[in-house]
């Protein structure tokens, strides 16, 4: 699941439980994991996540300054204005974090978060909790 808004520890807990642990019930016991982080280029654009009725594609680090939920037409216009004014940025790259369980050939994605390039993969590591 993509990250909408700031990165929180509870997202990691949820994603590790649902993506890794809950899907491994018939496999060998977990012997260890390799934690991988990388970035990929994005087409800069805002998107609508219908399931959550929220705007995605905005930088995780700065999206906390607006309400990402689309309540009315005016809330949509407000979000567009904040993007235009530079208060919120469109994601230029996507920071992706995955886990590789030792002895398996599968990578489990646990985070996909847009970034506006004010940080990189090395700088993001100590900041993986909510502020």
MDAnalysis code that builds the backbone (N, CA, C; Angstrom):
import MDAnalysis as mda
import numpy as np

u = mda.Universe.empty(393, n_residues=131, atom_resindex=np.repeat(np.arange(131), 3), trajectory=True)
u.add_TopologyAttr("name", ["N", "CA", "C"] * 131)
u.add_TopologyAttr("resid", np.arange(1, 132))
u.add_TopologyAttr("resname", ["UNK", "UNK", "UNK", "UNK", "UNK", "UNK", "UNK", "UNK", "UNK", "UNK", "UNK", "UNK", "UNK", "UNK", "UNK", "UNK", "UNK", "UNK", "UNK", "UNK", "UNK", "UNK", "UNK", "UNK", "UNK", "UNK", "UNK", "UNK", "UNK", "UNK", "UNK", "UNK", "UNK", "UNK", "UNK", "UNK", "UNK", "UNK", "UNK", "UNK", "UNK", "UNK", "UNK", "UNK", "UNK", "UNK", "UNK", "UNK", "UNK", "UNK", "UNK", "UNK", "UNK", "UNK", "UNK", "UNK", "UNK", "UNK", "UNK", "UNK", "UNK", "UNK", "UNK", "UNK", "UNK", "UNK", "UNK", "UNK", "UNK", "UNK", "UNK", "UNK", "UNK", "UNK", "UNK", "UNK", "UNK", "UNK", "UNK", "UNK", "UNK", "UNK", "UNK", "UNK", "UNK", "UNK", "UNK", "UNK", "UNK", "UNK", "UNK", "UNK", "UNK", "UNK", "UNK", "UNK", "UNK", "UNK", "UNK", "UNK", "UNK", "UNK", "UNK", "UNK", "UNK", "UNK", "UNK", "UNK", "UNK", "UNK", "UNK", "UNK", "UNK", "UNK", "UNK", "UNK", "UNK", "UNK", "UNK", "UNK", "UNK", "UNK", "UNK", "UNK", "UNK", "UNK", "UNK", "UNK", "UNK", "UNK", "UNK"])
u.atoms.positions = np.array([
    [0.843, -1.177, 0.000],
    [0.000, 0.000, 0.000],
    [0.891, 1.244, 0.000],
    [0.582, 2.239, -0.836],
    [1.395, 3.455, -0.820],
    [1.161, 4.253, 0.453],
    [2.158, 5.023, 0.817],
    [2.055, 5.876, 1.996],
    [1.408, 7.191, 1.591],
    [0.369, 7.566, 2.306],
    [-0.310, 8.833, 2.072],
    [-0.077, 9.676, 3.314],
    [0.702, 10.745, 3.182],
    [1.005, 11.607, 4.312],
    [2.291, 11.188, 5.003],
    [2.508, 11.694, 6.217],
    [3.751, 11.409, 6.955],
    [3.927, 9.912, 7.234],
    [5.181, 9.507, 7.338],
    [5.506, 8.107, 7.633],
    [5.408, 7.892, 9.136],
    [4.686, 6.839, 9.546],
    [4.493, 6.521, 10.962],
    [4.938, 5.095, 11.251],
    [5.401, 4.871, 12.467],
    [5.799, 3.531, 12.882],
    [4.643, 2.542, 12.779],
    [3.413, 2.996, 13.054],
    [2.262, 2.086, 12.993],
    [2.040, 1.570, 11.575],
    [2.437, 2.351, 10.541],
    [2.343, 1.869, 9.168],
    [3.284, 0.684, 8.960],
    [4.504, 0.794, 9.498],
    [5.450, -0.304, 9.373],
    [4.936, -1.546, 10.087],
    [4.437, -1.369, 11.305],
    [3.897, -2.503, 12.057],
    [2.781, -3.187, 11.272],
    [1.852, -2.388, 10.760],
    [0.719, -2.926, 9.995],
    [1.202, -3.637, 8.735],
    [2.088, -2.985, 7.978],
    [2.553, -3.565, 6.720],
    [3.383, -4.823, 6.940],
    [4.229, -4.839, 7.961],
    [5.015, -6.038, 8.256],
    [4.090, -7.186, 8.645],
    [3.078, -6.888, 9.453],
    [2.139, -7.929, 9.873],
    [1.343, -8.469, 8.688],
    [0.755, -7.575, 7.885],
    [-0.134, -8.019, 6.814],
    [0.598, -8.478, 5.557],
    [1.719, -7.860, 5.243],
    [2.426, -8.198, 4.007],
    [3.417, -9.339, 4.202],
    [4.076, -9.370, 5.363],
    [5.117, -10.383, 5.584],
    [4.601, -11.536, 6.446],
    [4.256, -11.264, 7.680],
    [3.951, -12.330, 8.643],
    [2.681, -13.105, 8.302],
    [1.610, -12.402, 7.961],
    [0.346, -13.085, 7.664],
    [0.400, -13.913, 6.388],
    [1.312, -13.603, 5.474],
    [1.396, -14.331, 4.209],
    [2.402, -15.476, 4.258],
    [3.081, -15.664, 5.378],
    [4.121, -16.677, 5.479],
    [3.691, -17.879, 6.314],
    [2.453, -18.095, 6.565],
    [1.998, -19.122, 7.499],
    [2.443, -20.536, 7.115],
    [2.576, -20.820, 5.840],
    [2.924, -22.174, 5.424],
    [4.427, -22.339, 5.129],
    [5.208, -21.309, 5.361],
    [6.636, -21.358, 5.064],
    [7.455, -21.736, 6.291],
    [8.719, -21.918, 6.075],
    [9.645, -22.206, 7.172],
    [9.645, -21.068, 8.179],
    [10.041, -21.339, 9.426],
    [10.116, -20.261, 10.418],
    [11.073, -19.163, 9.953],
    [10.768, -17.933, 10.311],
    [11.580, -16.784, 9.940],
    [12.956, -16.884, 10.594],
    [14.013, -16.823, 9.778],
    [15.381, -16.956, 10.285],
    [16.139, -15.653, 10.291],
    [15.620, -14.629, 9.707],
    [16.263, -13.324, 9.629],
    [15.807, -12.595, 8.389],
    [16.046, -11.290, 8.359],
    [15.613, -10.490, 7.225],
    [16.710, -9.525, 6.793],
    [16.660, -9.166, 5.539],
    [17.512, -8.118, 4.988],
    [16.598, -6.943, 4.668],
    [16.957, -5.775, 5.154],
    [16.175, -4.554, 5.005],
    [16.763, -3.763, 3.841],
    [15.974, -3.503, 2.792],
    [16.472, -2.815, 1.602],
    [15.696, -1.526, 1.368],
    [16.420, -0.482, 0.970],
    [15.790, 0.812, 0.693],
    [16.390, 1.378, -0.588],
    [15.527, 1.932, -1.446],
    [15.979, 2.505, -2.697],
    [14.957, 3.529, -3.159],
    [15.269, 4.240, -4.228],
    [14.362, 5.236, -4.782],
    [14.205, 5.007, -6.276],
    [13.014, 5.314, -6.780],
    [12.762, 5.242, -8.213],
    [12.098, 6.546, -8.649],
    [12.289, 6.904, -9.912],
    [11.713, 8.141, -10.444],
    [10.195, 8.034, -10.557],
    [9.534, 9.161, -10.369],
    [8.071, 9.243, -10.475],
    [7.670, 10.294, -11.505],
    [6.531, 10.095, -12.101],
    [5.920, 11.179, -12.859],
    [5.252, 12.078, -11.827],
    [5.607, 13.349, -11.828],
    [5.081, 14.272, -10.817],
    [3.619, 14.581, -11.086],
    [2.748, 14.022, -10.237],
    [1.320, 14.277, -10.370],
    [0.587, 13.857, -9.098],
    [-0.477, 14.558, -8.819],
    [-1.345, 14.179, -7.705],
    [-2.333, 13.133, -8.214],
    [-2.688, 12.200, -7.344],
    [-3.640, 11.152, -7.711],
    [-4.699, 11.031, -6.610],
    [-5.841, 10.453, -6.974],
    [-6.915, 10.246, -6.006],
    [-6.974, 8.770, -5.634],
    [-6.853, 8.478, -4.339],
    [-7.026, 7.113, -3.843],
    [-8.475, 6.984, -3.383],
    [-9.280, 6.409, -4.240],
    [-10.718, 6.316, -3.992],
    [-11.028, 5.574, -2.686],
    [-10.277, 4.523, -2.403],
    [-10.542, 3.714, -1.208],
    [-10.488, 4.555, 0.071],
    [-9.588, 5.536, 0.106],
    [-9.402, 6.382, 1.290],
    [-9.966, 7.781, 1.095],
    [-10.393, 8.102, -0.139],
    [-10.830, 9.442, -0.518],
    [-9.765, 10.488, -0.169],
    [-8.518, 10.161, -0.489],
    [-7.399, 11.051, -0.198],
    [-6.574, 11.303, -1.457],
    [-5.833, 12.401, -1.407],
    [-4.918, 12.746, -2.482],
    [-3.571, 12.101, -2.192],
    [-3.017, 11.433, -3.181],
    [-1.688, 10.840, -3.067],
    [-0.757, 11.470, -4.083],
    [0.492, 11.036, -4.066],
    [1.486, 11.574, -4.977],
    [2.197, 12.795, -4.441],
    [1.834, 13.197, -3.212],
    [2.471, 14.355, -2.592],
    [3.602, 13.893, -1.681],
    [4.610, 14.726, -1.556],
    [5.773, 14.412, -0.736],
    [5.359, 14.071, 0.700],
    [5.862, 12.938, 1.211],
    [5.485, 12.500, 2.563],
    [5.969, 13.481, 3.625],
    [7.087, 14.146, 3.363],
    [7.687, 15.015, 4.377],
    [6.915, 16.324, 4.559],
    [6.241, 16.786, 3.528],
    [5.554, 18.077, 3.603],
    [4.030, 17.975, 3.542],
    [3.502, 16.794, 3.302],
    [2.045, 16.659, 3.128],
    [1.268, 16.859, 4.420],
    [1.949, 16.884, 5.559],
    [1.238, 17.070, 6.839],
    [0.668, 18.482, 6.989],
    [1.072, 19.427, 6.138],
    [0.598, 20.803, 6.273],
    [-0.811, 21.004, 5.709],
    [-1.360, 19.973, 5.042],
    [-2.714, 20.082, 4.509],
    [-3.526, 18.852, 4.904],
    [-4.828, 18.987, 4.795],
    [-5.735, 17.859, 4.993],
    [-5.865, 17.153, 3.646],
    [-5.420, 15.907, 3.553],
    [-5.405, 15.176, 2.289],
    [-6.754, 14.563, 1.915],
    [-7.734, 14.625, 2.810],
    [-9.056, 14.059, 2.539],
    [-9.859, 15.035, 1.681],
    [-10.525, 14.498, 0.658],
    [-11.351, 15.318, -0.214],
    [-12.775, 15.346, 0.333],
    [-13.111, 16.407, 1.052],
    [-14.452, 16.541, 1.625],
    [-15.413, 17.203, 0.647],
    [-14.939, 18.291, 0.035],
    [-15.784, 19.078, -0.863],
    [-14.947, 19.555, -2.046],
    [-15.606, 20.211, -2.974],
    [-14.895, 20.828, -4.096],
    [-13.879, 21.839, -3.573],
    [-14.254, 22.603, -2.545],
    [-13.351, 23.617, -1.988],
    [-12.096, 22.996, -1.377],
    [-12.222, 21.805, -0.781],
    [-11.023, 21.166, -0.236],
    [-10.076, 20.750, -1.357],
    [-10.631, 20.363, -2.498],
    [-9.821, 20.017, -3.667],
    [-9.096, 21.250, -4.198],
    [-9.809, 22.343, -4.294],
    [-9.204, 23.601, -4.761],
    [-8.117, 24.052, -3.787],
    [-8.355, 23.912, -2.500],
    [-7.371, 24.295, -1.483],
    [-6.080, 23.491, -1.617],
    [-6.212, 22.185, -1.835],
    [-5.024, 21.341, -2.015],
    [-4.260, 21.773, -3.262],
    [-4.969, 22.018, -4.351],
    [-4.325, 22.456, -5.593],
    [-3.600, 23.784, -5.386],
    [-4.200, 24.689, -4.624],
    [-3.577, 25.985, -4.364],
    [-2.314, 25.835, -3.521],
    [-2.351, 24.949, -2.524],
    [-1.164, 24.704, -1.682],
    [-0.023, 24.122, -2.509],
    [-0.345, 23.262, -3.475],
    [0.683, 22.718, -4.375],
    [1.246, 23.852, -5.229],
    [0.354, 24.659, -5.791],
    [0.779, 25.772, -6.650],
    [1.656, 26.769, -5.886],
    [1.305, 27.053, -4.631],
    [2.052, 28.023, -3.824],
    [3.350, 27.462, -3.252],
    [3.564, 26.146, -3.393],
    [4.806, 25.540, -2.914],
    [4.798, 25.110, -1.459],
    [3.630, 25.138, -0.803],
    [3.544, 24.688, 0.588],
    [3.633, 23.162, 0.673],
    [3.183, 22.500, -0.378],
    [3.226, 21.045, -0.499],
    [3.852, 20.741, -1.855],
    [4.627, 19.671, -1.906],
    [5.334, 19.334, -3.147],
    [4.834, 18.026, -3.726],
    [4.858, 17.939, -5.039],
    [4.595, 16.672, -5.709],
    [5.828, 15.791, -5.571],
    [5.616, 14.491, -5.467],
    [6.735, 13.565, -5.348],
    [7.526, 13.488, -6.641],
    [8.845, 13.611, -6.524],
    [9.744, 13.474, -7.683],
    [10.269, 12.042, -7.773],
    [10.425, 11.409, -6.619],
    [10.882, 10.019, -6.549],
    [10.045, 9.285, -5.514],
    [10.085, 7.972, -5.587],
    [9.374, 7.119, -4.649],
    [10.406, 6.354, -3.836],
    [10.414, 6.560, -2.528],
    [11.272, 5.782, -1.648],
    [10.564, 4.460, -1.382],
    [11.256, 3.368, -1.671],
    [10.687, 2.038, -1.534],
    [11.521, 1.259, -0.522],
    [10.853, 0.634, 0.439],
    [11.515, -0.210, 1.428],
    [10.933, -1.613, 1.318],
    [11.809, -2.585, 1.260],
    [11.381, -3.970, 1.165],
    [12.171, -4.851, 2.108],
    [11.585, -5.975, 2.469],
    [12.242, -6.972, 3.309],
    [12.446, -8.241, 2.503],
    [13.609, -8.837, 2.656],
    [13.906, -10.130, 2.058],
    [14.160, -11.098, 3.204],
    [13.317, -12.092, 3.341],
    [13.486, -13.093, 4.394],
    [14.548, -14.097, 3.942],
    [15.508, -14.372, 4.805],
    [16.582, -15.302, 4.461],
    [15.993, -16.655, 4.070],
    [16.506, -17.229, 3.005],
    [16.051, -18.520, 2.525],
    [14.887, -18.440, 1.554],
    [14.417, -17.230, 1.238],
    [13.301, -17.045, 0.304],
    [13.754, -16.209, -0.883],
    [13.032, -16.332, -1.983],
    [13.329, -15.558, -3.183],
    [12.354, -14.402, -3.380],
    [11.550, -14.107, -2.386],
    [10.508, -13.090, -2.509],
    [10.894, -11.844, -1.711],
    [10.627, -10.680, -2.282],
    [10.813, -9.413, -1.567],
    [9.440, -8.903, -1.152],
    [9.306, -8.519, 0.114],
    [8.045, -8.015, 0.661],
    [8.112, -6.490, 0.753],
    [7.310, -5.769, -0.034],
    [7.321, -4.300, 0.061],
    [6.599, -3.844, 1.320],
    [7.256, -3.010, 2.121],
    [6.615, -2.525, 3.346],
    [6.427, -1.014, 3.365],
    [7.011, -0.306, 2.391],
    [6.806, 1.144, 2.313],
    [7.004, 1.605, 0.879],
    [6.135, 2.497, 0.440],
    [6.284, 3.204, -0.833],
    [5.827, 4.629, -0.569],
    [6.790, 5.556, -0.485],
    [6.473, 6.926, -0.096],
    [7.092, 7.932, -1.066],
    [6.277, 8.823, -1.635],
    [6.813, 9.850, -2.525],
    [7.691, 10.844, -1.764],
    [8.736, 11.318, -2.423],
    [9.626, 12.307, -1.832],
    [9.874, 13.431, -2.831],
    [10.116, 14.641, -2.321],
    [10.370, 15.793, -3.189],
    [11.859, 16.051, -3.347],
    [12.679, 15.107, -2.920],
    [14.130, 15.153, -3.070],
    [14.828, 16.108, -2.106],
    [14.178, 16.497, -1.006],
    [14.898, 17.267, 0.010],
    [15.654, 16.323, 0.931],
    [15.431, 15.015, 0.769],
    [16.166, 13.998, 1.512],
    [16.461, 12.850, 0.564],
    [17.354, 11.966, 0.970],
    [17.629, 10.787, 0.164],
    [17.479, 9.559, 1.052],
    [17.739, 8.382, 0.504],
    [17.527, 7.131, 1.235],
    [18.336, 7.086, 2.526],
    [19.545, 7.629, 2.518],
    [20.385, 7.608, 3.719],
    [19.814, 8.521, 4.797],
    [19.338, 9.702, 4.398],
    [18.794, 10.661, 5.367],
    [17.447, 10.235, 5.931],
    [16.691, 9.433, 5.191],
    [15.361, 9.035, 5.633],
    [15.401, 7.971, 6.742],
    [16.456, 7.172, 6.791],
    [16.520, 6.046, 7.716],
    [16.291, 6.443, 9.179],
    [16.946, 7.508, 9.698],
    [16.690, 7.826, 11.108],
    [15.335, 8.499, 11.348],
    [14.638, 8.880, 10.298],
    [13.392, 9.642, 10.425],
    [12.159, 8.822, 10.088],
    [12.152, 7.548, 10.335],
    [11.034, 6.715, 9.916],
    [9.867, 6.715, 10.892],
    [9.846, 7.585, 11.875],
    [8.721, 7.694, 12.806],
    [7.956, 8.985, 12.574],
    [6.775, 9.086, 13.174],
    [5.979, 10.318, 13.050],
    [6.635, 11.448, 13.825],
    [6.357, 12.630, 13.393],
    [6.857, 13.831, 14.100],
    [5.757, 14.456, 14.875],
])
